[in-house]
Amino acid sequence: MSARTYPALLRARDDTMARAGELRVPTLLLLGSADTIVSVEAAQAWVARVQCEKRCVAFPGCLHELHHESVRE
């Protein structure tokens, strides 16, 4: 990752969190409870800020790429 990329990612993260309440479309967030790339707690905090219709589904024991997991619900 370049020296410019990391600060840009941090700004994008902060902007995404700050603007979550502006979302106006039904939202579905799927996440793996064992994700080591995206913080599950941060994702759930983001969903809590979303004001429109929303659903958050955490798949126990799954990692970041849910489409590669063998768990079926």
N, C-alpha and C positions, 0 to 999 in steps of 0.2 A: 504494500500500500504506500502510495506516495505521501510526501509531507503535506500536500494540498488536499488529498482525498480525505484524510482522517478528520480534519476540522469541518470539511463540507458534510461529512456523514453526521457529525455531532449537531451541526446546525439543522440538517434535515430531520434528525430525530426530535430535536426540540420543537421545531415548527410543526411536525406531525402531531406531537402530543398537545401542543397549544391550540391547534386548529381542529381537534377531534370533534368538538361540539358543533362545528359548522357542517359536518357531514349530513346529507339530506336523502340518502338512499338506504334501503334495507341493507344491513351489513352482517355477513357471516365470517367469523374468524375461527379458523381451525388451527390448533397448535398441538405439538407433542409435549407432554409433561416433562420429558427428559431432554428437551431441546437445549443444546449448549451454544447455539448461535444467537438466538433471540431469547431475552429474558422473559420467562413466563409471567413473572410478576409485573414487568413493564407492559406486556401485551394486555394483561387483565386490567391494569390501571388505565390504559388507552381505551379499552372497551367501556370502562366505567364512565369515561368522559363523553362517549358518543351518546347523542340525545335522540337519534332516530331509532326505528325498530332495529334490534340487534340480537345476535346470538353468538355465544362463544363456546366452542366445544374443545375440550382438552382430551387428547387420547393418552391414557396412562402408559408410561414406559416408552412412548414413541419419541423419536428425534425430530430434527428440523424438516426433513423431506418426507412428508407423510405418504406421498405417492410411492415411496419405496418400502413402506412398512407392510407387514403381512397382517396386521390387525384389521379386523372388519367389525363395524358396528351395525 
